[in-house]
Amino acid sequence: MARAAAAHNIAPRTISFEGTNHTLLAFQPQLAQCRSDDYHRLHAVLLAAIATHRVGDRPNRIEPRTRKRLLTSNND
């Protein structure tokens, strides 16, 4: 994500994590079968595809970690 952002002059936090995961899964077969002379072209296409998955502007969005409730046993 950071390399895609740098290559396309955008902030890394504006790229969707889930979009990146889906793109990597879609490109996996092509990357596995890619010849070494085609790698740089495919890598550039992959970075461009990742950079297209943007998240919207989410001002004042705060998502604190969820605190899980401890389970207690009632051995009375």
PyMOL CGO cylinders between C-alpha atoms (Angstrom):
from pymol import cmd
from pymol.cgo import CYLINDER

trace = [
    CYLINDER, 0.00, 0.00, 0.00, 2.83, 2.38, 0.85, 0.3, 1, 1, 1, 1, 1, 1,
    CYLINDER, 2.83, 2.38, 0.85, 4.58, 1.73, -2.45, 0.3, 1, 1, 1, 1, 1, 1,
    CYLINDER, 4.58, 1.73, -2.45, 1.35, 2.18, -4.40, 0.3, 1, 1, 1, 1, 1, 1,
    CYLINDER, 1.35, 2.18, -4.40, 0.72, 5.46, -2.59, 0.3, 1, 1, 1, 1, 1, 1,
    CYLINDER, 0.72, 5.46, -2.59, 4.24, 6.71, -3.22, 0.3, 1, 1, 1, 1, 1, 1,
    CYLINDER, 4.24, 6.71, -3.22, 4.12, 5.72, -6.89, 0.3, 1, 1, 1, 1, 1, 1,
    CYLINDER, 4.12, 5.72, -6.89, 0.86, 7.62, -7.39, 0.3, 1, 1, 1, 1, 1, 1,
    CYLINDER, 0.86, 7.62, -7.39, 1.53, 10.60, -5.08, 0.3, 1, 1, 1, 1, 1, 1,
    CYLINDER, 1.53, 10.60, -5.08, -1.32, 9.91, -2.67, 0.3, 1, 1, 1, 1, 1, 1,
    CYLINDER, -1.32, 9.91, -2.67, -1.43, 9.47, 1.09, 0.3, 1, 1, 1, 1, 1, 1,
    CYLINDER, -1.43, 9.47, 1.09, -1.15, 5.82, 2.19, 0.3, 1, 1, 1, 1, 1, 1,
    CYLINDER, -1.15, 5.82, 2.19, -4.09, 6.21, 4.59, 0.3, 1, 1, 1, 1, 1, 1,
    CYLINDER, -4.09, 6.21, 4.59, -6.38, 6.95, 1.64, 0.3, 1, 1, 1, 1, 1, 1,
    CYLINDER, -6.38, 6.95, 1.64, -5.91, 3.45, 0.19, 0.3, 1, 1, 1, 1, 1, 1,
    CYLINDER, -5.91, 3.45, 0.19, -8.40, 0.77, 1.20, 0.3, 1, 1, 1, 1, 1, 1,
    CYLINDER, -8.40, 0.77, 1.20, -6.91, -2.16, 3.10, 0.3, 1, 1, 1, 1, 1, 1,
    CYLINDER, -6.91, -2.16, 3.10, -9.68, -4.53, 1.98, 0.3, 1, 1, 1, 1, 1, 1,
    CYLINDER, -9.68, -4.53, 1.98, -9.39, -3.30, -1.60, 0.3, 1, 1, 1, 1, 1, 1,
    CYLINDER, -9.39, -3.30, -1.60, -5.67, -4.01, -1.46, 0.3, 1, 1, 1, 1, 1, 1,
    CYLINDER, -5.67, -4.01, -1.46, -6.28, -7.54, -0.15, 0.3, 1, 1, 1, 1, 1, 1,
    CYLINDER, -6.28, -7.54, -0.15, -8.80, -8.26, -2.93, 0.3, 1, 1, 1, 1, 1, 1,
    CYLINDER, -8.80, -8.26, -2.93, -6.43, -6.90, -5.56, 0.3, 1, 1, 1, 1, 1, 1,
    CYLINDER, -6.43, -6.90, -5.56, -3.52, -9.00, -4.31, 0.3, 1, 1, 1, 1, 1, 1,
    CYLINDER, -3.52, -9.00, -4.31, -5.69, -12.13, -4.37, 0.3, 1, 1, 1, 1, 1, 1,
    CYLINDER, -5.69, -12.13, -4.37, -6.79, -11.34, -7.91, 0.3, 1, 1, 1, 1, 1, 1,
    CYLINDER, -6.79, -11.34, -7.91, -3.20, -10.80, -9.07, 0.3, 1, 1, 1, 1, 1, 1,
    CYLINDER, -3.20, -10.80, -9.07, -1.79, -13.86, -7.29, 0.3, 1, 1, 1, 1, 1, 1,
    CYLINDER, -1.79, -13.86, -7.29, -2.15, -16.31, -10.23, 0.3, 1, 1, 1, 1, 1, 1,
    CYLINDER, -2.15, -16.31, -10.23, -0.54, -13.86, -12.66, 0.3, 1, 1, 1, 1, 1, 1,
    CYLINDER, -0.54, -13.86, -12.66, 2.33, -13.16, -10.27, 0.3, 1, 1, 1, 1, 1, 1,
    CYLINDER, 2.33, -13.16, -10.27, 2.94, -16.87, -9.73, 0.3, 1, 1, 1, 1, 1, 1,
    CYLINDER, 2.94, -16.87, -9.73, 3.21, -17.53, -13.47, 0.3, 1, 1, 1, 1, 1, 1,
    CYLINDER, 3.21, -17.53, -13.47, 4.96, -14.30, -14.41, 0.3, 1, 1, 1, 1, 1, 1,
    CYLINDER, 4.96, -14.30, -14.41, 8.24, -14.47, -16.30, 0.3, 1, 1, 1, 1, 1, 1,
    CYLINDER, 8.24, -14.47, -16.30, 11.04, -12.34, -14.93, 0.3, 1, 1, 1, 1, 1, 1,
    CYLINDER, 11.04, -12.34, -14.93, 11.02, -9.98, -17.94, 0.3, 1, 1, 1, 1, 1, 1,
    CYLINDER, 11.02, -9.98, -17.94, 7.29, -9.25, -17.40, 0.3, 1, 1, 1, 1, 1, 1,
    CYLINDER, 7.29, -9.25, -17.40, 7.57, -8.78, -13.63, 0.3, 1, 1, 1, 1, 1, 1,
    CYLINDER, 7.57, -8.78, -13.63, 8.24, -5.01, -13.63, 0.3, 1, 1, 1, 1, 1, 1,
    CYLINDER, 8.24, -5.01, -13.63, 5.30, -4.33, -15.95, 0.3, 1, 1, 1, 1, 1, 1,
    CYLINDER, 5.30, -4.33, -15.95, 2.96, -6.50, -13.87, 0.3, 1, 1, 1, 1, 1, 1,
    CYLINDER, 2.96, -6.50, -13.87, 4.23, -4.91, -10.65, 0.3, 1, 1, 1, 1, 1, 1,
    CYLINDER, 4.23, -4.91, -10.65, 3.45, -1.43, -12.02, 0.3, 1, 1, 1, 1, 1, 1,
    CYLINDER, 3.45, -1.43, -12.02, -0.05, -2.57, -13.02, 0.3, 1, 1, 1, 1, 1, 1,
    CYLINDER, -0.05, -2.57, -13.02, -0.56, -4.07, -9.56, 0.3, 1, 1, 1, 1, 1, 1,
    CYLINDER, -0.56, -4.07, -9.56, 0.46, -0.82, -7.83, 0.3, 1, 1, 1, 1, 1, 1,
    CYLINDER, 0.46, -0.82, -7.83, -1.88, 1.16, -10.09, 0.3, 1, 1, 1, 1, 1, 1,
    CYLINDER, -1.88, 1.16, -10.09, -4.74, -1.21, -9.30, 0.3, 1, 1, 1, 1, 1, 1,
    CYLINDER, -4.74, -1.21, -9.30, -4.09, -0.92, -5.55, 0.3, 1, 1, 1, 1, 1, 1,
    CYLINDER, -4.09, -0.92, -5.55, -4.01, 2.88, -5.77, 0.3, 1, 1, 1, 1, 1, 1,
    CYLINDER, -4.01, 2.88, -5.77, -7.49, 2.94, -7.33, 0.3, 1, 1, 1, 1, 1, 1,
    CYLINDER, -7.49, 2.94, -7.33, -9.09, 1.47, -4.20, 0.3, 1, 1, 1, 1, 1, 1,
    CYLINDER, -9.09, 1.47, -4.20, -9.57, 4.62, -2.16, 0.3, 1, 1, 1, 1, 1, 1,
    CYLINDER, -9.57, 4.62, -2.16, -11.44, 5.16, 1.07, 0.3, 1, 1, 1, 1, 1, 1,
    CYLINDER, -11.44, 5.16, 1.07, -13.74, 8.11, 1.41, 0.3, 1, 1, 1, 1, 1, 1,
    CYLINDER, -13.74, 8.11, 1.41, -13.12, 11.17, 3.54, 0.3, 1, 1, 1, 1, 1, 1,
    CYLINDER, -13.12, 11.17, 3.54, -14.07, 10.22, 7.10, 0.3, 1, 1, 1, 1, 1, 1,
    CYLINDER, -14.07, 10.22, 7.10, -13.71, 13.33, 9.26, 0.3, 1, 1, 1, 1, 1, 1,
    CYLINDER, -13.71, 13.33, 9.26, -13.83, 12.90, 13.03, 0.3, 1, 1, 1, 1, 1, 1,
    CYLINDER, -13.83, 12.90, 13.03, -13.98, 9.12, 12.69, 0.3, 1, 1, 1, 1, 1, 1,
    CYLINDER, -13.98, 9.12, 12.69, -12.71, 7.35, 15.78, 0.3, 1, 1, 1, 1, 1, 1,
    CYLINDER, -12.71, 7.35, 15.78, -12.76, 3.58, 16.09, 0.3, 1, 1, 1, 1, 1, 1,
    CYLINDER, -12.76, 3.58, 16.09, -11.33, 2.54, 19.45, 0.3, 1, 1, 1, 1, 1, 1,
    CYLINDER, -11.33, 2.54, 19.45, -10.42, -1.06, 20.06, 0.3, 1, 1, 1, 1, 1, 1,
    CYLINDER, -10.42, -1.06, 20.06, -13.22, -3.15, 21.43, 0.3, 1, 1, 1, 1, 1, 1,
    CYLINDER, -13.22, -3.15, 21.43, -12.71, -4.43, 24.94, 0.3, 1, 1, 1, 1, 1, 1,
    CYLINDER, -12.71, -4.43, 24.94, -13.95, -7.96, 25.29, 0.3, 1, 1, 1, 1, 1, 1,
    CYLINDER, -13.95, -7.96, 25.29, -15.92, -8.94, 28.37, 0.3, 1, 1, 1, 1, 1, 1,
    CYLINDER, -15.92, -8.94, 28.37, -14.24, -11.61, 30.47, 0.3, 1, 1, 1, 1, 1, 1,
    CYLINDER, -14.24, -11.61, 30.47, -16.24, -14.75, 30.92, 0.3, 1, 1, 1, 1, 1, 1,
    CYLINDER, -16.24, -14.75, 30.92, -16.62, -15.77, 34.53, 0.3, 1, 1, 1, 1, 1, 1,
    CYLINDER, -16.62, -15.77, 34.53, -17.59, -19.20, 35.71, 0.3, 1, 1, 1, 1, 1, 1,
    CYLINDER, -17.59, -19.20, 35.71, -20.27, -19.59, 38.33, 0.3, 1, 1, 1, 1, 1, 1,
    CYLINDER, -20.27, -19.59, 38.33, -18.88, -22.43, 40.42, 0.3, 1, 1, 1, 1, 1, 1,
    CYLINDER, -18.88, -22.43, 40.42, -20.97, -21.77, 43.51, 0.3, 1, 1, 1, 1, 1, 1,
]
cmd.load_cgo(trace, "trace")
